């Protein structure tokens, strides 16, 4: 199925390269990323991630216990929303910023 024209226009305006492909938004006031999520025939624009969050990112070798605890806390606190799948901001934040 082809992507609807209104979705294509929104993606073009935001500079998104495709569906389910997140993009950083350093110029946005509050949210650090945006993605056009697709599940079945539904499309949804999702903005996610705290702008300037210093705790997010890939786990690094030699990461401190404090950072590991923050990562575990985020995943535990948002587990129910992460489980909702691609149409939730928590899913994308977990995948892009905390995994």
N, C-alpha and C positions, 0 to 999 in steps of 0.2 A: 504494500500500500504506500502511495506517495505521501510525502509530508504536506499538510495543508498550507495554503498560501499565507494565512495569518501567522502560522508558526514560523514559516520561512522568513517572513518580514521581521518578526521579533528576533530571530536568530541573527539575521543580517545586521540589524540595528545594534545588537550587543556584541557582534564579532565572534559568535560561536561557530565552531567548525563542523559541528554535527550534533545529533541527538545523543544524550547520555555522555557527553564529553565536557567535563567541567572546565571553566576558565577563571583565572584570577581577575579580580576587579579592584586594583589598588586605588582607583579614584572614587569608589563608592564610599559613602559616609560611614556605614556601619558593618556591611557584610563583605567578606574577603573573596568570595567565589560566587559564580552563577553557573547554572546548568539547565538545559532544556531536557527535562526527564520525560521518558516515554515508557508506558506500561500498557501493553495491549494496543488499543486505539486511542488512548488518552495521552495528552501532552500537558505538561505543567512546567512553568518557569519557577525555579527554586533558587533563592539566594540563601547562602549558608556560610557559616564560619564567622567568628569574631574578628574584626579588623584589628591587626596588630597583636594577635595572641602569640605570646612568646613560648608557650608550652607545646604547641602543635608541631607536627612533622613526623618524619619517619624515626623509629627508634634507632638510636645511634649506639655504636659499640662503646662501652664504658659509660653509658647513660646513668645518671645519678639515681639513687633510690627514690628521691623526691619526685623526679620526672616520671619514673615508672609508676609511682603511686598516682600521679595526676592522670596518666594514661588509663590506668585501671579504673579510676574513679569515673572518668568520662564515660567509658564503655559500660560500666555498671549502672550509672545514673540514667543513661539514654538507651539501655538495652531494648526496652519495649518498643521505642520509636525506631531504632535501627532495624529491628526485625520486620517493620512494616514494608521495607523494601525501597525501591528506587524513587517512589513518590514522596519520600520524607526527607527533610533537610538533615535529620540526624544520620541517616544512611550515608549521605554524601559527605558530611563532615567527618564521619568515622572513616570512610574510605579514602578521602583526600588528605585530611589534616591529621588524623590520629592513628593511621595504620602504618 
